[in-house]
């Protein structure tokens, strides 16, 4: 009999690497990583998530516009990139603008306008 106390599994070891091959054999870690790398997300799901993020970002932009009494375009022209932008709200507004532009560009590139 062994007197060694069992060690607690690490968080990494607790991860559910229980994928099985068609033969029933468990995948090795390398096989599992290769499997995950080969998965392509469903384009409809990706587009749904993009549209959801676009709507949420647009809502935040509209909230900033109402709060500060100017359009996002006016904010970009007058404040964005200047020292006046150095407030938490203005930095967040600028980041939301960049996010919104990126999400729009993704839709155009993928033919989903």
C-alpha positions in Angstrom: 0.0 0.0 0.0 1.1 3.5 -0.8 1.3 6.1 2.0 1.1 9.0 -0.5 -1.8 11.3 0.0 -3.7 12.0 -3.2 -3.1 15.4 -4.6 -6.0 17.7 -5.4 -6.5 18.1 -9.1 -5.6 21.5 -10.6 -8.3 23.6 -12.2 -6.8 22.6 -15.6 -7.2 18.9 -14.7 -10.8 19.5 -13.7 -11.7 20.8 -17.2 -14.0 18.4 -19.0 -11.7 16.7 -21.5 -14.0 13.8 -21.9 -14.5 13.9 -25.6 -14.5 10.4 -27.1 -13.3 9.2 -30.4 -15.8 7.3 -32.6 -14.1 4.1 -31.4 -15.0 5.1 -27.8 -11.4 5.8 -26.9 -10.8 9.1 -25.1 -9.0 11.8 -27.0 -5.6 12.8 -26.0 -5.1 16.5 -25.1 -3.4 17.1 -28.5 -6.3 15.4 -30.3 -8.8 17.5 -28.4 -6.9 20.7 -29.2 -6.9 19.7 -32.9 -10.6 19.0 -32.7 -11.4 22.4 -31.2 -9.2 24.1 -33.8 -11.2 22.4 -36.6 -14.6 23.6 -35.3 -16.0 26.5 -37.3 -18.8 28.5 -35.7 -22.2 28.4 -37.4 -22.4 31.6 -39.5 -26.0 32.2 -38.4 -25.0 32.1 -34.8 -22.0 34.4 -35.4 -24.3 36.9 -37.3 -26.9 36.8 -34.5 -24.2 37.6 -31.9 -22.8 40.4 -34.1 -26.2 42.0 -34.6 -26.9 41.7 -30.8 -23.6 43.4 -30.0 -24.3 46.1 -32.7 -27.7 46.8 -31.1 -26.3 47.0 -27.6 -23.5 49.3 -28.7 -25.9 51.5 -30.6 -28.0 51.8 -27.5 -25.0 52.9 -25.5 -24.1 55.5 -28.1 -27.6 56.9 -28.0 -27.4 57.1 -24.2 -24.2 59.2 -24.5 -25.8 61.4 -27.1 -28.8 62.1 -24.8 -26.6 62.6 -21.8 -24.2 65.1 -23.5 -26.6 66.7 -25.9 -24.6 66.0 -29.1 -24.5 63.3 -31.7 -21.8 60.7 -31.8 -20.6 62.4 -35.0 -20.3 65.7 -33.3 -18.4 64.0 -30.4 -16.0 62.4 -32.8 -15.4 65.7 -34.6 -15.0 67.9 -31.5 -13.7 65.8 -28.7 -12.5 62.4 -29.7 -8.7 62.2 -29.7 -8.2 65.5 -27.9 -7.2 66.1 -24.3 -10.9 66.9 -23.6 -11.6 63.2 -24.2 -9.8 62.2 -21.0 -12.9 61.5 -18.9 -14.3 58.1 -18.2 -17.5 58.7 -20.2 -15.7 60.2 -23.2 -13.2 57.4 -23.3 -16.0 54.8 -23.1 -18.0 56.7 -25.8 -15.0 56.6 -28.1 -14.4 52.9 -27.5 -18.1 52.2 -28.2 -17.8 54.2 -31.4 -14.8 52.2 -32.5 -16.7 48.9 -31.6 -19.7 50.0 -33.5 -17.6 50.9 -36.6 -15.8 47.5 -36.3 -19.1 45.6 -36.1 -20.5 47.4 -39.1 -17.3 46.7 -41.1 -17.6 43.0 -40.2 -21.1 42.9 -41.6 -20.1 44.6 -44.8 -17.1 42.2 -45.2 -19.3 39.2 -44.7 -22.1 40.4 -46.9 -24.5 41.0 -44.0 -25.4 44.6 -44.1 
